């Protein structure tokens, strides 16, 4: 059911980002790099957006004619699909940037490096 509602490309985008993060963490663990794992703000907001996306996806499917704030659920689904997409890409790029900085400078205070 969800496969018919959420675009496959969006699902694939999230899976690729999460697998990339896990591979980076596995690499650092193999290299015995000690890291403090903290989620990014964009990642937290992205999770909230993804939850709202799923809610509007189900509402769009179950009650397509009902309006929310004057708009059909399909409108809100489209809005949160693009918000979530941007946040997944931005947080993925941020995690990649952090990982590359750790490779270059080590895990010590990242804020001391450009």
ZIURZI-V291251 format. One record per residue. N is the residue number from 1. PSI is psi in whole degrees, -180 to 180 (* if undefined). OMEGA is omega in radians with two decimals (NA if undefined). NEAR is the number of other C-alpha atoms within 12 Angstrom. Layout:
BEGIN
n->N psi->PSI omega->OMEGA near->NEAR
n->N psi->PSI omega->OMEGA near->NEAR
END
This chain:
BEGIN
n->1 psi->-49 omega->-3.11 near->11
n->2 psi->-31 omega->3.13 near->19
n->3 psi->-31 omega->3.12 near->15
n->4 psi->-18 omega->-3.05 near->12
n->5 psi->-47 omega->-3.12 near->24
n->6 psi->129 omega->3.14 near->30
n->7 psi->141 omega->-3.13 near->21
n->8 psi->-38 omega->-3.13 near->14
n->9 psi->-35 omega->3.13 near->14
n->10 psi->-46 omega->3.08 near->28
n->11 psi->-46 omega->-3.13 near->22
n->12 psi->-39 omega->3.11 near->17
n->13 psi->-46 omega->3.14 near->24
n->14 psi->-43 omega->-3.12 near->29
n->15 psi->-44 omega->-3.13 near->17
n->16 psi->-43 omega->3.11 near->17
n->17 psi->-47 omega->-3.09 near->26
n->18 psi->-39 omega->3.09 near->22
n->19 psi->-38 omega->3.10 near->17
n->20 psi->-43 omega->3.12 near->20
n->21 psi->-46 omega->-3.13 near->28
n->22 psi->-39 omega->3.10 near->19
n->23 psi->-41 omega->3.09 near->17
n->24 psi->-43 omega->3.11 near->25
n->25 psi->-40 omega->3.11 near->26
n->26 psi->-40 omega->3.11 near->17
n->27 psi->-47 omega->3.14 near->19
n->28 psi->-36 omega->3.11 near->22
n->29 psi->-43 omega->3.10 near->14
n->30 psi->-36 omega->3.14 near->11
n->31 psi->5 omega->3.11 near->15
n->32 psi->37 omega->3.07 near->12
n->33 psi->122 omega->-3.14 near->20
n->34 psi->125 omega->-3.09 near->16
n->35 psi->148 omega->2.97 near->22
n->36 psi->114 omega->-3.09 near->15
n->37 psi->118 omega->3.09 near->15
n->38 psi->130 omega->3.11 near->11
n->39 psi->149 omega->3.11 near->17
n->40 psi->155 omega->3.11 near->20
n->41 psi->-41 omega->3.13 near->17
n->42 psi->-33 omega->3.12 near->25
n->43 psi->-41 omega->3.11 near->29
n->44 psi->-45 omega->3.10 near->18
n->45 psi->-37 omega->3.09 near->22
n->46 psi->-39 omega->3.10 near->28
n->47 psi->-44 omega->3.08 near->24
n->48 psi->-44 omega->3.12 near->20
n->49 psi->-40 omega->3.11 near->28
n->50 psi->-39 omega->3.11 near->31
n->51 psi->-46 omega->3.11 near->19
n->52 psi->-36 omega->3.08 near->25
n->53 psi->-46 omega->3.14 near->32
n->54 psi->-42 omega->3.12 near->31
n->55 psi->-49 omega->-3.14 near->24
n->56 psi->-29 omega->3.08 near->32
n->57 psi->-47 omega->3.13 near->32
n->58 psi->-41 omega->3.11 near->23
n->59 psi->-39 omega->3.08 near->24
n->60 psi->-39 omega->-3.13 near->28
n->61 psi->-42 omega->-3.04 near->22
n->62 psi->-37 omega->-3.06 near->17
n->63 psi->67 omega->-3.01 near->16
n->64 psi->-20 omega->-3.07 near->19
n->65 psi->-11 omega->-3.11 near->15
n->66 psi->142 omega->-3.13 near->18
n->67 psi->147 omega->3.04 near->16
n->68 psi->120 omega->-3.05 near->17
n->69 psi->40 omega->3.08 near->9
n->70 psi->3 omega->-3.11 near->11
n->71 psi->148 omega->3.08 near->17
n->72 psi->160 omega->-3.13 near->22
n->73 psi->-29 omega->3.13 near->29
n->74 psi->-34 omega->3.08 near->29
n->75 psi->-49 omega->-3.12 near->23
n->76 psi->-35 omega->3.07 near->29
n->77 psi->-47 omega->-3.13 near->32
n->78 psi->-42 omega->3.12 near->26
n->79 psi->-49 omega->-3.09 near->22
n->80 psi->-25 omega->3.04 near->30
n->81 psi->-45 omega->-3.12 near->36
n->82 psi->-36 omega->3.05 near->22
n->83 psi->-47 omega->-3.14 near->26
n->84 psi->-40 omega->3.13 near->34
n->85 psi->-48 omega->3.14 near->32
n->86 psi->-43 omega->-3.12 near->23
n->87 psi->-36 omega->3.09 near->30
n->88 psi->-45 omega->-3.13 near->36
n->89 psi->-46 omega->-3.12 near->25
n->90 psi->-48 omega->-3.12 near->24
n->91 psi->-36 omega->3.08 near->29
n->92 psi->-43 omega->3.10 near->32
n->93 psi->-39 omega->3.11 near->21
n->94 psi->-45 omega->3.11 near->21
n->95 psi->-40 omega->3.11 near->31
n->96 psi->-43 omega->3.11 near->24
n->97 psi->-46 omega->3.11 near->19
n->98 psi->-44 omega->3.12 near->31
n->99 psi->-42 omega->3.12 near->28
n->100 psi->-36 omega->3.09 near->21
n->101 psi->-38 omega->3.10 near->20
n->102 psi->-41 omega->3.09 near->27
n->103 psi->-40 omega->-3.07 near->20
n->104 psi->-44 omega->-3.00 near->14
n->105 psi->-11 omega->-3.05 near->18
n->106 psi->173 omega->-3.05 near->21
n->107 psi->-2 omega->3.13 near->23
n->108 psi->173 omega->-2.93 near->17
n->109 psi->109 omega->-3.11 near->14
n->110 psi->-26 omega->-3.08 near->19
n->111 psi->-13 omega->3.13 near->12
n->112 psi->-6 omega->-3.08 near->11
n->113 psi->149 omega->-3.12 near->14
n->114 psi->* omega->NA near->10
END
